[in-house]
């Protein structure tokens, strides 16, 4: 990983090699036959990719995703969970966004919304009928609106954006804190 302007970016080479392993290492009988004979693509792939990357034959960029680290909301109101992104490739109908949630009390992380040309909110009871797409893919905005906030909504939200061929990127998180009353500031 490298740090660029205060943000963490995944190593493109490592991500590319991992993706290519899955493409050239087929599961099943053919792969086992190759291993029995002692010939696998895995041994040749990293040196081959390392040669092709600097020569410009293979070009892969990462999607840079940004979110607010913390968002505060009040029970019964709405909160906009911002997710912005940039990609080296022009956005198209192939762009997909996946939002997930993990409760502040722990437990599993689960999907709450998938977007590809239109939003597909989760049928999960926790957020059913309370999540709305509030983004604009053309402007690099993959935000959602969470309505009718509840104390049980406290937790961590993450946003993953894929813009083929740019499918790798950081996975930032937003911590949502819902309170009974809004925080007020008193000036003397």
Backbone as CSV, one residue per row, in Angstrom:
resi,resn,N_x,N_y,N_z,CA_x,CA_y,CA_z,C_x,C_y,C_z
1,UNK,0.838,-1.184,0.000,0.000,0.000,0.000,0.879,1.242,0.000
2,UNK,0.374,2.260,-0.631,1.065,3.535,-0.613,0.107,4.589,-0.097
3,UNK,0.666,5.623,0.467,-0.167,6.707,0.986,-0.028,7.894,0.050
4,UNK,-1.147,8.356,-0.464,-1.158,9.468,-1.406,-2.081,10.539,-0.860
5,UNK,-1.538,11.703,-0.561,-2.351,12.829,-0.106,-3.219,12.494,1.092
6,UNK,-2.681,11.706,2.025,-3.440,11.375,3.222,-4.393,10.215,3.034
7,UNK,-4.470,9.656,1.815,-5.358,8.525,1.559,-4.522,7.296,1.254
8,UNK,-5.056,6.153,1.536,-4.366,4.906,1.279,-4.844,4.340,-0.046
9,UNK,-3.904,3.925,-0.871,-4.235,3.297,-2.150,-3.679,1.890,-2.138
10,UNK,-4.419,0.978,-2.724,-3.957,-0.396,-2.820,-2.905,-0.501,-3.902
11,UNK,-1.970,-1.427,-3.708,-0.955,-1.648,-4.718,-1.575,-2.235,-5.966
12,UNK,-1.431,-1.554,-7.091,-2.053,-1.983,-8.327,-1.481,-3.321,-8.771
13,UNK,-0.166,-3.480,-8.678,0.457,-4.709,-9.143,-0.082,-5.902,-8.382
14,UNK,-0.160,-5.805,-7.058,-0.646,-6.923,-6.252,-2.088,-7.244,-6.604
15,UNK,-2.917,-6.236,-6.762,-4.317,-6.469,-7.096,-4.442,-7.103,-8.461
16,UNK,-3.657,-6.630,-9.408,-3.710,-7.164,-10.757,-3.274,-8.619,-10.773
17,UNK,-2.202,-8.929,-10.074,-1.724,-10.308,-10.037,-2.772,-11.210,-9.413
18,UNK,-3.387,-10.779,-8.332,-4.425,-11.582,-7.688,-5.575,-11.830,-8.650
19,UNK,-6.016,-10.794,-9.367,-7.113,-10.947,-10.316,-6.735,-11.890,-11.443
20,UNK,-5.533,-11.772,-11.933,-5.114,-12.600,-13.054,-4.953,-14.055,-12.643
21,UNK,-4.536,-14.328,-11.415,-4.458,-15.709,-10.941,-5.798,-16.391,-11.128
22,UNK,-6.873,-15.694,-10.742,-8.185,-16.322,-10.847,-8.589,-16.514,-12.305
23,UNK,-8.077,-15.691,-13.221,-8.416,-15.838,-14.628,-7.676,-16.987,-15.295
24,UNK,-6.405,-17.190,-14.945,-5.609,-18.193,-15.646,-5.428,-19.469,-14.845
25,UNK,-5.983,-19.569,-13.667,-5.908,-20.782,-12.874,-7.298,-21.373,-12.744
26,UNK,-7.770,-22.051,-13.793,-9.132,-22.556,-13.755,-9.295,-23.626,-12.692
27,UNK,-10.454,-23.602,-12.060,-10.744,-24.626,-11.067,-11.151,-25.896,-11.795
28,UNK,-11.014,-27.017,-11.105,-11.483,-28.262,-11.686,-10.365,-29.132,-12.208
29,UNK,-10.732,-30.078,-13.056,-9.850,-31.127,-13.517,-8.634,-30.609,-14.271
30,UNK,-8.795,-29.648,-15.172,-7.667,-29.167,-15.970,-6.562,-28.617,-15.081
31,UNK,-6.938,-27.867,-14.061,-5.964,-27.282,-13.147,-5.212,-28.371,-12.393
32,UNK,-5.926,-29.396,-11.938,-5.272,-30.500,-11.211,-4.340,-31.267,-12.137
33,UNK,-4.754,-31.448,-13.387,-3.895,-32.137,-14.347,-2.601,-31.366,-14.567
34,UNK,-2.706,-30.041,-14.666,-1.510,-29.225,-14.864,-0.573,-29.334,-13.668
35,UNK,-1.127,-29.339,-12.461,-0.294,-29.438,-11.269,0.399,-30.791,-11.195
36,UNK,-0.325,-31.859,-11.591,0.286,-33.200,-11.573,1.488,-33.253,-12.496
37,UNK,1.387,-32.581,-13.613,2.498,-32.585,-14.562,3.573,-31.564,-14.193
38,UNK,3.308,-30.787,-13.139,4.310,-29.826,-12.678,4.343,-28.537,-13.457
39,UNK,3.335,-28.302,-14.272,3.302,-27.071,-15.056,2.081,-26.260,-14.654
40,UNK,2.280,-25.126,-14.049,1.161,-24.248,-13.720,1.473,-22.852,-14.221
41,UNK,0.435,-22.121,-14.466,0.584,-20.721,-14.881,1.048,-19.855,-13.743
42,UNK,0.771,-20.285,-12.514,1.100,-19.447,-11.369,2.585,-19.140,-11.281
43,UNK,3.409,-20.053,-11.682,4.849,-19.816,-11.629,5.311,-18.797,-12.654
44,UNK,4.620,-18.719,-13.786,5.009,-17.809,-14.861,4.336,-16.452,-14.776
45,UNK,3.176,-16.396,-14.148,2.380,-15.177,-14.184,3.046,-13.960,-13.549
46,UNK,3.538,-14.007,-12.301,4.121,-12.778,-11.719,5.261,-12.189,-12.538
47,UNK,6.254,-12.988,-12.998,7.311,-12.367,-13.801,6.776,-11.785,-15.109
48,UNK,5.823,-12.473,-15.728,5.240,-11.983,-16.976,4.534,-10.644,-16.762
49,UNK,3.725,-10.547,-15.696,3.021,-9.293,-15.410,3.989,-8.177,-15.063
50,UNK,5.012,-8.489,-14.298,5.983,-7.463,-13.915,6.732,-6.936,-15.136
51,UNK,6.901,-7.757,-16.149,7.529,-7.296,-17.388,6.575,-6.436,-18.217
52,UNK,5.297,-6.820,-18.268,4.335,-6.114,-19.101,3.871,-4.787,-18.520
53,UNK,3.770,-4.681,-17.192,3.295,-3.434,-16.572,4.155,-2.232,-16.946
54,UNK,5.498,-2.277,-16.719,6.300,-1.087,-17.053,6.341,-0.787,-18.550
55,UNK,6.110,-1.791,-19.376,6.155,-1.580,-20.821,4.875,-0.941,-21.336
56,UNK,3.843,-0.844,-20.475,2.608,-0.191,-20.876,1.605,-1.102,-21.558
57,UNK,1.874,-2.409,-21.600,0.936,-3.331,-22.236,-0.295,-3.564,-21.369
58,UNK,-0.110,-3.452,-20.058,-1.219,-3.638,-19.142,-1.371,-2.356,-18.343
59,UNK,-2.575,-1.827,-18.309,-2.820,-0.601,-17.563,-4.026,-0.800,-16.655
60,UNK,-3.809,-0.678,-15.375,-4.885,-0.820,-14.404,-4.760,0.308,-13.403
61,UNK,-5.842,0.931,-13.098,-5.865,1.990,-12.104,-6.827,1.607,-10.997
62,UNK,-6.714,2.271,-9.894,-7.611,2.019,-8.775,-8.700,3.092,-8.737
63,UNK,-9.839,2.707,-8.213,-10.897,3.670,-7.948,-10.565,4.288,-6.593
64,UNK,-10.552,5.594,-6.515,-10.279,6.279,-5.251,-11.621,6.661,-4.633
65,UNK,-11.934,6.070,-3.481,-13.229,6.272,-2.826,-13.015,7.067,-1.539
66,UNK,-13.896,8.046,-1.305,-13.812,8.886,-0.103,-15.159,8.922,0.597
67,UNK,-15.107,8.946,1.929,-16.321,9.069,2.741,-16.013,9.960,3.935
68,UNK,-17.051,10.551,4.500,-16.878,11.290,5.751,-16.596,10.265,6.838
69,UNK,-15.601,10.513,7.700,-15.285,9.538,8.741,-16.426,9.350,9.745
70,UNK,-17.152,10.436,10.045,-18.242,10.366,11.013,-19.432,11.180,10.532
71,UNK,-20.620,10.650,10.794,-21.866,11.354,10.493,-22.738,11.250,11.738
72,UNK,-23.399,12.367,12.085,-24.282,12.401,13.251,-25.712,12.637,12.790
73,UNK,-26.635,11.964,13.456,-28.042,12.132,13.119,-28.902,12.072,14.361
74,UNK,-30.167,12.445,14.205,-31.124,12.480,15.305,-32.262,11.508,14.987
75,UNK,-32.725,10.807,15.995,-33.822,9.849,15.836,-34.992,10.513,15.102
76,UNK,-35.506,9.807,14.080,-36.652,10.296,13.324,-36.297,11.157,12.128
77,UNK,-35.070,11.670,12.069,-34.654,12.502,10.938,-33.919,11.654,9.900
78,UNK,-33.349,12.309,8.889,-32.598,11.622,7.837,-31.126,11.985,7.923
79,UNK,-30.292,11.103,7.414,-28.849,11.374,7.351,-28.360,10.986,5.958
80,UNK,-27.592,11.889,5.348,-26.984,11.592,4.042,-25.600,11.010,4.301
81,UNK,-25.383,9.797,3.795,-24.085,9.147,3.917,-23.364,9.350,2.589
82,UNK,-22.365,10.238,2.618,-21.663,10.653,1.411,-20.585,9.648,1.037
83,UNK,-20.534,9.345,-0.252,-19.489,8.501,-0.816,-19.105,9.110,-2.154
84,UNK,-17.896,9.638,-2.241,-17.412,10.231,-3.482,-16.316,9.358,-4.065
85,UNK,-16.183,9.374,-5.390,-15.140,8.551,-6.007,-14.599,9.210,-7.261
86,UNK,-13.369,8.836,-7.593,-12.758,9.215,-8.859,-12.183,7.944,-9.479
87,UNK,-12.178,7.924,-10.793,-11.690,6.766,-11.526,-10.962,7.259,-12.761
88,UNK,-9.952,6.539,-13.168,-9.211,6.950,-14.365,-10.019,6.703,-15.627
89,UNK,-11.001,5.815,-15.560,-11.836,5.498,-16.711,-13.136,6.289,-16.644
90,UNK,-13.685,6.622,-17.799,-14.961,7.334,-17.851,-16.067,6.444,-17.264
91,UNK,-16.975,7.046,-16.509,-18.054,6.257,-15.915,-19.065,5.863,-16.986
92,UNK,-19.674,4.699,-16.791,-20.658,4.183,-17.750,-21.728,3.420,-16.988
93,UNK,-22.610,2.751,-17.730,-23.658,1.957,-17.087,-23.088,0.733,-16.387
94,UNK,-21.805,0.469,-16.569,-21.161,-0.670,-15.903,-20.738,-0.360,-14.464
95,UNK,-20.778,0.912,-14.081,-20.399,1.273,-12.711,-21.347,0.591,-11.736
96,UNK,-20.771,-0.004,-10.700,-21.600,-0.597,-9.648,-21.127,-0.094,-8.298
97,UNK,-22.077,0.007,-7.380,-21.799,0.488,-6.026,-22.433,-0.491,-5.051
98,UNK,-21.689,-0.843,-4.029,-22.213,-1.708,-2.975,-22.002,-1.040,-1.626
99,UNK,-23.110,-0.858,-0.901,-23.088,-0.319,0.448,-23.297,-1.467,1.428
100,UNK,-22.541,-1.444,2.522,-22.726,-2.462,3.557,-22.735,-1.797,4.930
101,UNK,-23.185,-2.566,5.924,-23.388,-2.041,7.283,-22.964,-3.084,8.312
102,UNK,-22.379,-2.585,9.398,-22.070,-3.424,10.556,-22.473,-2.651,11.804
103,UNK,-23.273,-3.273,12.640,-23.780,-2.630,13.854,-22.641,-2.285,14.800
104,UNK,-22.824,-1.213,15.565,-21.817,-0.835,16.563,-21.750,-1.863,17.697
105,UNK,-22.760,-2.715,17.777,-22.773,-3.771,18.801,-22.040,-5.023,18.329
106,UNK,-21.535,-5.000,17.116,-20.840,-6.156,16.556,-21.758,-6.944,15.646
107,UNK,-21.338,-8.152,15.336,-22.121,-8.989,14.434,-21.595,-8.918,13.023
108,UNK,-22.287,-9.565,12.111,-21.804,-9.624,10.720,-22.026,-8.316,9.967
109,UNK,-21.251,-8.142,8.922,-21.452,-7.049,7.981,-22.391,-7.563,6.903
110,UNK,-23.396,-6.766,6.542,-24.304,-7.215,5.505,-24.599,-6.097,4.514
111,UNK,-24.963,-6.517,3.301,-25.250,-5.593,2.214,-26.565,-4.864,2.477
112,UNK,-26.579,-3.543,2.212,-27.808,-2.779,2.397,-28.315,-2.151,1.098
113,UNK,-27.430,-2.017,0.087,-27.866,-1.455,-1.188,-26.845,-1.815,-2.266
114,UNK,-27.359,-2.189,-3.424,-26.522,-2.401,-4.613,-27.059,-1.463,-5.685
115,UNK,-26.142,-0.801,-6.394,-26.530,0.109,-7.469,-25.797,-0.289,-8.750
116,UNK,-26.545,-0.422,-9.835,-25.974,-0.538,-11.171,-27.050,-0.066,-12.142
117,UNK,-26.918,1.171,-12.562,-27.898,1.880,-13.396,-29.157,2.244,-12.612
118,UNK,-29.486,1.487,-11.592,-30.574,1.847,-10.677,-30.284,1.202,-9.324
119,UNK,-30.955,1.702,-8.297,-30.699,1.234,-6.923,-31.527,-0.008,-6.608
120,UNK,-30.881,-0.927,-5.902,-31.537,-2.133,-5.404,-31.329,-2.189,-3.898
121,UNK,-32.222,-1.524,-3.137,-32.069,-1.553,-1.676,-32.314,-2.958,-1.133
122,UNK,-31.772,-3.190,0.042,-31.902,-4.492,0.666,-33.326,-4.774,1.127
123,UNK,-33.730,-6.019,1.076,-35.017,-6.384,1.671,-34.866,-6.658,3.175
124,UNK,-33.625,-6.530,3.674,-33.331,-6.752,5.090,-34.216,-5.850,5.954
125,UNK,-34.836,-6.410,6.959,-35.773,-5.674,7.826,-35.147,-4.453,8.495
126,UNK,-33.861,-4.526,8.837,-33.211,-3.430,9.565,-33.383,-2.086,8.857
127,UNK,-33.229,-2.062,7.530,-33.295,-0.801,6.787,-34.390,-0.791,5.725
128,UNK,-35.280,-1.744,5.764,-36.306,-1.876,4.726,-37.107,-0.577,4.566
129,UNK,-37.202,-0.107,3.335,-37.954,1.106,2.961,-37.396,2.388,3.576
130,UNK,-36.177,2.365,4.086,-35.595,3.582,4.679,-34.327,4.046,3.961
131,UNK,-33.842,3.278,2.995,-32.630,3.650,2.262,-33.017,4.135,0.875
132,UNK,-32.489,5.292,0.498,-32.754,5.878,-0.818,-31.424,6.215,-1.486
133,UNK,-31.337,5.940,-2.771,-30.169,6.351,-3.551,-30.177,7.860,-3.657
134,UNK,-29.044,8.513,-3.350,-28.950,9.966,-3.387,-27.690,10.405,-4.139
135,UNK,-27.203,9.548,-5.026,-25.959,9.822,-5.732,-26.161,10.269,-7.160
136,UNK,-25.045,10.603,-7.795,-25.000,10.987,-9.196,-23.685,10.438,-9.746
137,UNK,-23.753,9.261,-10.343,-22.554,8.566,-10.820,-21.724,9.440,-11.747
138,UNK,-22.346,10.184,-12.623,-21.632,11.056,-13.560,-20.770,12.097,-12.867
139,UNK,-21.121,12.458,-11.665,-20.364,13.451,-10.890,-19.498,12.808,-9.815
140,UNK,-19.383,11.491,-9.850,-18.545,10.794,-8.869,-19.164,10.740,-7.482
141,UNK,-20.479,10.693,-7.415,-21.195,10.689,-6.140,-22.004,9.394,-6.020
142,UNK,-21.710,8.602,-4.981,-22.409,7.328,-4.755,-23.079,7.336,-3.385
143,UNK,-23.658,8.466,-3.015,-24.238,8.647,-1.686,-25.612,8.007,-1.545
144,UNK,-25.979,7.756,-0.290,-27.322,7.262,0.016,-27.928,8.139,1.110
145,UNK,-29.238,8.051,1.233,-29.965,8.767,2.275,-30.627,7.718,3.159
146,UNK,-30.380,7.792,4.446,-31.012,6.889,5.408,-32.072,7.691,6.143
147,UNK,-33.329,7.289,5.968,-34.454,8.030,6.538,-34.932,7.413,7.842
148,UNK,-35.698,8.208,8.600,-36.298,7.758,9.854,-35.267,7.062,10.745
149,UNK,-34.216,7.813,11.075,-33.119,7.248,11.869,-33.595,6.658,13.185
150,UNK,-32.920,5.582,13.586,-33.204,4.901,14.852,-31.904,4.705,15.603
151,UNK,-32.004,4.560,16.909,-30.808,4.326,17.707,-30.106,3.037,17.280
152,UNK,-30.857,2.080,16.778,-30.272,0.809,16.332,-29.486,0.950,15.026
153,UNK,-29.529,2.132,14.383,-28.771,2.362,13.149,-27.306,2.681,13.435
154,UNK,-26.941,2.930,14.687,-25.557,3.226,15.023,-24.663,2.100,14.522
155,UNK,-23.613,2.471,13.791,-22.703,1.466,13.264,-21.813,2.026,12.176
156,UNK,-21.190,1.125,11.450,-20.231,1.484,10.419,-20.774,1.122,9.043
157,UNK,-20.728,2.088,8.137,-21.183,1.906,6.764,-19.970,1.982,5.845
158,UNK,-19.948,1.135,4.813,-18.864,1.216,3.837,-19.441,1.204,2.429
159,UNK,-18.692,1.806,1.528,-19.117,2.003,0.144,-18.000,1.485,-0.769
160,UNK,-18.332,0.594,-1.686,-17.370,0.074,-2.655,-17.872,0.421,-4.054
161,UNK,-17.006,1.049,-4.854,-17.364,1.450,-6.213,-16.461,0.703,-7.192
162,UNK,-17.075,0.156,-8.229,-16.333,-0.516,-9.298,-16.712,0.148,-10.620
163,UNK,-15.686,0.543,-11.375,-15.891,1.159,-12.679,-14.989,0.432,-13.680
164,UNK,-15.443,-0.719,-14.206,-14.573,-1.525,-15.058,-13.910,-0.701,-16.150
165,UNK,-12.605,-0.881,-16.355,-11.736,-1.887,-15.771,-11.175,-1.522,-14.396
166,UNK,-11.508,-0.362,-13.868,-11.024,0.032,-12.536,-11.929,-0.591,-11.482
167,UNK,-11.531,-1.716,-10.940,-12.384,-2.415,-9.992,-11.764,-2.527,-8.609
168,UNK,-10.513,-2.158,-8.476,-9.859,-2.230,-7.173,-9.771,-0.841,-6.576
169,UNK,-9.842,-0.776,-5.282,-9.720,0.510,-4.612,-9.796,0.352,-3.114
170,UNK,-9.653,1.451,-2.459,-9.744,1.454,-1.005,-11.204,1.247,-0.592
171,UNK,-11.413,0.842,0.652,-12.772,0.664,1.174,-12.896,1.522,2.434
172,UNK,-13.288,2.792,2.257,-13.425,3.673,3.419,-14.693,3.344,4.203
173,UNK,-14.773,3.898,5.391,-15.930,3.661,6.253,-16.415,4.962,6.865
174,UNK,-17.713,4.994,7.159,-18.331,6.099,7.882,-18.966,5.536,9.137
175,UNK,-18.684,6.173,10.248,-19.319,5.777,11.509,-20.537,6.676,11.711
176,UNK,-21.726,6.054,11.784,-22.962,6.803,12.017,-23.306,6.743,13.498
177,UNK,-23.523,7.908,14.078,-23.947,8.007,15.475,-25.302,8.699,15.508
178,UNK,-26.307,7.970,15.974,-27.666,8.504,16.077,-27.948,8.784,17.550
179,UNK,-28.465,9.988,17.829,-28.783,10.375,19.205,-30.255,10.801,19.299
180,UNK,-30.742,10.918,20.529,-32.129,11.340,20.744,-32.327,12.810,20.433
181,UNK,-31.299,13.613,20.716,-31.370,15.057,20.467,-30.130,15.478,19.710
182,UNK,-30.261,16.565,18.973,-29.087,17.060,18.245,-28.119,17.694,19.233
183,UNK,-26.853,17.619,18.858,-25.828,18.248,19.685,-25.933,19.740,19.485
184,UNK,-25.849,20.481,20.563,-25.912,21.930,20.433,-24.627,22.535,20.969
185,UNK,-24.295,23.657,20.398,-23.106,24.381,20.802,-23.536,25.651,21.480
186,UNK,-22.999,25.916,22.669,-23.344,27.119,23.413,-22.148,28.060,23.367
187,UNK,-22.407,29.278,22.918,-21.343,30.293,22.855,-21.556,31.280,24.004
188,UNK,-20.497,31.621,24.650,-20.575,32.613,25.745,-20.425,34.014,25.239
